[in-house]
């Protein structure tokens, strides 16, 4: 009988311990906080949450859809946005107070034009030739003074389109980014954002115009070792697939200066992928480069 009592006591203790462990287990599993995986260099969560679990607006949400602002999409990086908007990624980080430019979120709205006072746009005075013609409505309100009838002047030939004014955005002296090589693939708005120029590994890659290096690295997928030059507030050029970069960010370069060596980084063959972007939009480089 004593042995049976001992067995009963041991069984009761075991059941009590099991119940306690089961209670602890259910408590912990019900209170684990969800883990958000945020990958460096890529856009991630669509919205943030406060302590109550309610969704809170992401930075800049009040500017969504406004001109001069960009809403981050999946897969975006600050460098990609800079290339697509024609801006230096460091300027984007500064304009948007980004402590870590590598961390942006899907749905976040970024300023992609300079703030007021930092545009760098040259304004020109209005000349008399630009005065708007009098409309029919305004003519009815303002009676014309009585004048003697005169014969209309003979028609004159239309004035030719003036050449770009020195210092204007389009007044850039472009040059080829290589000393030779055949154009392997031409510009296509949907398939090829620039031109691909063939050559040998190590051939010089040249600056197509004077400018400043706003990016030099391999952080943009599909471009390999990449250099981006900013020539003014309108134009950027990109030089991709290099085997060696010879300049650094924020360095000023002159037209024709060697900036890299041709290669095949992130490409199936040795080539230079060259882009000209006007206000961030790719344009056909062959329409800008001089004939060979």
Long-range contacts (C-beta under 8 A, 24 or more apart in sequence): 38-103, 40-102, 40-103, 41-77, 41-102, 41-219, 42-75, 42-76, 42-77, 43-72, 43-73, 43-74, 43-75, 43-76, 43-77, 43-104, 43-105, 43-106, 43-108, 44-103, 44-104, 44-105, 44-106, 45-105, 45-106, 46-105, 46-106, 46-107, 47-107, 48-105, 58-105, 58-107, 58-108, 58-109, 59-96, 59-108, 59-109, 60-96, 60-108, 60-109, 60-110, 60-111, 61-107, 61-108, 61-109, 62-109, 63-109, 63-111, 64-109, 67-113, 68-111, 68-112, 68-113, 69-109, 69-110, 69-111, 69-112, 70-109, 70-110, 70-112, 71-107, 71-108, 71-109, 71-110, 72-104, 72-105, 72-106, 72-107, 72-108, 72-109, 72-110, 73-106, 74-106, 76-104, 76-106, 77-102, 77-104, 77-219, 77-220, 78-102, 78-104, 79-215, 79-219, 79-220, 80-220, 81-110, 81-112, 82-214, 82-215, 82-228, 83-215, 83-220, 83-228, 83-236, 83-238, 83-277, 83-280, 84-280, 85-112, 85-280, 86-230, 86-233, 86-234, 86-235, 86-236, 86-277, 86-278, 86-279, 86-280, 86-281, 87-112, 87-113, 87-280, 88-214, 88-215, 88-230, 89-214, 89-215, 90-214, 119-233, 120-233, 121-233, 122-167, 122-168, 169-232, 169-233, 169-234, 169-235, 170-234, 172-209, 172-231, 172-232, 172-235, 173-209, 173-255, 174-208, 174-209, 174-276, 174-288, 174-289, 174-290, 175-206, 175-208, 175-209, 175-255, 175-256, 175-289, 175-290, 176-206, 176-208, 176-289, 176-290, 176-292, 177-205, 177-206, 177-207, 177-208, 177-237, 177-239, 177-272, 177-274, 178-203, 178-204, 178-205, 178-206, 178-262, 178-272, 179-203, 179-204, 179-206, 181-272, 183-286, 184-271, 186-284, 186-286, 187-282, 187-283, 187-284, 187-285, 187-286, 189-282, 193-275, 193-282, 194-238, 194-273, 194-274, 194-275, 194-276, 194-282, 194-285, 195-273, 195-274, 195-284, 195-285, 195-286, 196-271, 196-272, 196-273, 196-274, 197-271, 197-272, 197-274, 198-269, 198-270, 198-271, 199-262, 199-270, 199-271, 199-272, 200-262, 200-270, 201-243, 201-261, 201-262, 201-263, 201-264, 201-270, 202-243, 202-244, 202-261, 202-262, 202-263, 203-261, 203-262, 204-258, 204-261, 204-262, 205-239, 205-242, 205-258, 205-259, 205-260, 205-261, 205-262, 205-272, 206-256, 206-257, 206-258, 206-259, 207-237, 207-253, 207-254, 207-255, 207-256, 207-257, 207-259, 208-237, 208-255, 208-274, 208-276, 208-289, 209-235, 209-237, 209-255, 210-252, 210-253, 210-254, 210-255, 211-237, 211-252, 211-253, 212-250, 212-251, 212-252, 212-253, 213-247, 213-248, 213-249, 213-250, 213-251, 213-252, 213-253, 213-259, 214-249, 214-250, 215-249, 216-245, 216-247, 216-248, 216-249, 217-245, 218-265, 218-266, 221-266, 222-266, 223-266, 223-273, 224-263, 224-264, 224-265, 224-266, 224-267, 225-260, 225-263, 225-265, 225-266, 227-259, 227-260, 229-253, 229-259, 234-278, 234-279, 235-276, 235-277, 235-278, 236-275, 236-276, 236-277, 236-280, 237-274, 237-275, 237-276, 237-277, 238-273, 238-274, 238-275, 238-277, 239-272, 239-273, 239-274, 240-266, 240-267, 240-272, 240-273, 240-274, 240-275, 241-265, 241-266, 241-267, 241-270, 241-271, 241-272, 241-273, 242-272
